[in-house]
Amino acid sequence: MFEQFWASSVDILWGLPLVMFILFTGIYFSVISRLTPFSGFLHALQLLRGRDDQHDAPGELSHFRALTVALSGTIGMGNIAGVAIAINMGGAGAIFWMWMAGLFGMVIKFFTCTLACLYRKKDEDNIEQGGPMYFIEQGLGPRFKPMAVVFAGAGMIGCMPLFQINQLSSLLQTELSLEPLMTGIMAASFIGIILIGGVKRVGNVTAYIVPIMFLLYVISSLIVIAINWQSIPSIFLSIFTAAFGQEAIVGGATGLVFKEVLVTGIKRAIFSNEAGVGTEALAHGTAKTREPVREGLVAMLGPFFDTHIVCTCTALVILSSGLSAETSGILLTANAFNHSLPGIGNLIVYLVFGLFALSTMLTYTYYSLKCARYLFGKKSNTLFLGFYLIVIAISALWTQDTIINIIDCMFALMIFPTLMTTLILSQRVVKEMQRYFDKVSVSSVKKPPVA
């Protein structure tokens, strides 16, 4: 009954209306911004170098560390297991819609993360906090606080790293015969030790882990892709043709197939890059800056690294391996690496997948605790952390489908208040964007046209 409840709930929440709502907001933000944020892509890369860091500005982390915290939450099991699940459920065509969602996700993140720094609120320790619940409350007033509460409540549950623990325990049980509960206990201990130091310690850890795991995974994937280079052109062709359900043109089932491929691709892309969910704003809201647009531009890099680079690498590794999708999740990706890189592939699986899982768990735990603190105050930290670590340990014993359905439901409940309020405040972002681009003269940035 527990599993059936969540399976039924995800079918209701993640229907075509929510997918179309996400696509509409991405298109709308692209139109009203006239794609100006994309012209600041190189400027965003320059900001990561710390040249314009404001050390006395409100916030806790530099632009670079805020991005690594966000990326440690998105570059993880969603890129590895999530892509495998997308291919298993929606075929190669789901990858095309992951790309489209990533493109719109860049614009969405620019808007949500600009708002996260534009509307911040001091906590009990007099530290500026940013995120959807804060820009909803500060930007729209007390009448909209119920939407902030809905986001924080769903975020408190949806940001539990259940999927990461579950996939890591599945891998270690298969490869090393390690009991799932033992994996859960070890992961909970690691998270508890790091989180004692707060978000600054999380930022310090992710600043080292994220670049290493990103480069290691991309280079390893490119080696596999190079080995199977002859199949790459046909794979790209199948991704584009299957995206629109071409195989179902005869028989009248095209609409159904297209819908399933579209929903699967968008859902797994959101699970991977979290654009519009609001979690990205929780990380970028900690940036030390007096210019909210700067952090919006930096945040825009997230889906590019996450979806267009890492997810594409995973998809090409799986599809070029020629393996059937009899398995799903992390085991399918692991088998694909092992097929092309026997022996060495095992080392990649253990090292990279372990780093992905642990870094994501770390960031997700910070997100969840931040939502809990918004709802219950600082006094709830110790009690909630204890409960949280227990749930993490036992989540290794749950089924993959149940955990995915729980997280998908919570993400859907987070998306609605985040995007709805961002739509309402979107013109405020456009004005801030125009002010910033007019103020800063950067050769790589074109000034936006006057609306």
C-alpha positions, -999 to +999 in steps of 0.1 A: +000+000+000+029+023+008+044+018-026+011+020-044+003+053-027+034+070-040+031+054-074-004+068-078+006+102-064+035+107-088+012+099-117-012+127-106+014+153-098+038+146-127+012+147-155+015+167-187+001+199-171+032+202-148+056+195-177+039+221-199+040+246-170+078+241-166+083+245-204+061+276-205+080+293-177+113+285-194+100+300-227+084+330-210+116+338-191+136+335-223+112+359-241+111+386-215+149+385-209+154+383-247+180+356-240+203+383-225+216+360-197+232+338-223+253+367-235+268+368-200+281+332-202+317+342-204+313+368-178+299+341-154+330+320-160+351+350-151+332+355-119+341+320-108+378+331-108+370+353-079+381+386-096+349+404-085+344+387-051+331+411-024+345+397+008+325+422+030+292+416+012+263+397+028+263+360+025+286+331+034+302+316+003+321+329-027+306+326-062+327+296-069+319+278-037+282+285-040+283+270-074+302+239-062+276+234-034+248+236-060+267+213-084+275+188-058+237+184-054+230+182-091+261+164-104+254+131-088+232+101-090+207+120-111+233+122-139+243+085-136+213+066-124+187+092-135+199+091-171+198+053-171+163+053-157+153+079-184+166+056-212+150+026-196+116+042-194+116+066-223+142+053-247+169+074-264+143+101-272+141+111-236+177+124-238+166+151-264+140+164-239+166+164-212+187+187-234+157+210-240+149+210-202+186+219-195+185+248-220+154+263-204+168+253-170+196+277-175+172+306-179+150+294-150+180+292-127+191+327-137+157+340-125+153+320-093+189+325-081+188+362-088+157+364-067+174+343-040+201+370-035+177+399-042+153+390-013+172+376+016+163+375+053+185+374+084+182+343+106+186+340+144+224+343+140+221+375+120+232+357+088+216+365+055+196+335+042+183+331+007+160+306-011+125+303-025+108+304+010+126+337+017+120+354-017+083+343-015+079+358+020+101+389+014+091+396-022+054+390-020+045+396+016+027+376+044-003+367+022+020+343+002+037+327+032+016+295+029+034+289-004+067+293+013+056+268+039+046+243+012+080+247-004+099+243+028+078+213+039+083+195+006+119+205+005+125+191+040+114+156+027+124+158-010+159+168-002+166+138+019+193+119+000+173+087-001+180+080-038+217+085-034+220+061-005+198+036-022+218+035-054+251+035-036+240+006-014+227-013-045+261-009-062+282-019-032+259-049-024+263-061-060+300-055-064+313-060-029+285-079-011+283-051+015+250-052+034+228-022+025+222-012+061+260-009+066+262+014+037+234+035+051+251+037+085+285+047+071+269+074+049+249+088+078+281+090+099+300+109+071+272+134+067+268+140+104+305+148+109+306+173+079+274+191+088+286+200+123+306+228+106+276+243+087+274+255+052+310+269+052+324+234+058+301+220+031+314+246+007+350+238+017+345+201+010+326+205-023+351+230-036+376+202-037+354+172-045+332+186-073+360+197-098+378+164-093+348+141-098+336+162-127+368+159-146+374+123-138+339+113-149+339+133-181+374+121-191+364+085-184+332+089-204+351+104-233+374+074-234+345+050-235+328+071-262+361+072-282+363+034-280+327+031-294+330+061-318+316+043-348+282+040-332+280+077-320+264+092-352+236+066-352+230+072-315+225+110-321+202+102-350+181+078-328+179+105-300+164+130-324+141+106-342+128+089-310+122+122-293+089+126-312+078+090-312+086+084-348+084+046-343+047+050-334+035+070-364+017+040-378-012+028-355-023+061-339-003+057-308+021+086-316+005+110-291+008+085-262+044+077-271+054+113-275+038+122-241+056+094-223+090+103-238+085+140-232+074+136-195+101+111-188+128+133-203+116+165-185+111+147-152+146+131-152+162+164-164+145+182-135+157+154-111+192+159-125+197+197-128+168+207-104+160+239-124+128+253-111+127+230-081+142+257-059+170+237-043+195+256-065+183+289-050+190+275-015+227+271-024+231+303-045+213+323-019+244+319+003+267+338-021+286+368-009+275+395-032+257+428-034+248+422-071+221+395-073+224+392-111+260+381-107+249+350-088+221+345-113+246+343-141+269+319-121+239+297-113+230+296-150+262+275-156+248+247-134+225+231-160+252+235-187+277+215-167+252+191-153+228+183-182+246+192-214+279+178-204+276+151-177+242+137-186+251+136-223+283+117-214+263+091-194+237+087-222+264+081-248+283+056-226+251+036-221+238+038-256+272+031-272+277+000-250+250-019-269+237-034-236+200-040-233+182-021-206+173-052-185+188-035-155+181+001-145+196+029-125+232+029-114+237-008-123+230-001-160+255+027-161+281+006-142+276-023-166+281+000-196+315+013-181+326-023-173+317-034-208+340-009-225+366-007-198+369-041-181+389-039-149+395-002-151+357+004-154+353-011-119+377+015-104+357+043-121+325+029-108+337+027-072+355+060-070+334+084-091+300+070-081+310+070-045+322+107-047+290+116-066+268+100-040+286+114-010+288+150-023+251+150-033+241+136+001+261+163+018+244+191-001+209+176+001+212+173+038+221+210+040+190+218+019+168+197+040+181+212+073+177+247+059+140+240+051+135+225+086+151+255+102+128+279+083+097+259+095+107+252+131+136+276+140+172+269+150+161+249+181+149+221+158+184+215+143+197+188+166+164+169+169+157+170+132+193+160+123+190+129+145+158+119+128+173+127+094+204+105+099+182+075+110+160+079+079+192+080+057+205+048+072+172+028+067+166+042+032+192+018+019+167-010+025+138+006+004+131-002-032+143+021-060+109+028-074+094+038-041+122+063-034+121+078-069+083+083-065+086+100-031+113+124-044+094+131-076+063+140-056+081+163-033+099+179-063+065+186-079+053+202-047+084+224-047+083+234-083+048+249-082+054+276-055+089+283-068+080+289-104+046+305-097+062+332-075+092+336-098+067+343-126+051+370-104+085+386-096+100+380-130+098+417-141+117+426-110+145+403-122+145+419-157+148+454-143+177+442-120+193+425-150+191+457-172+205+478-144+235+454-139+243+450-176+242+488-180+264+493-149+291+468-157+311+471-189+324+437-197+337+429-232+321+394-231+287+408-222+264+426-246+241+451-232+205+440-232+180+459-254+157+483-236+123+467-231 
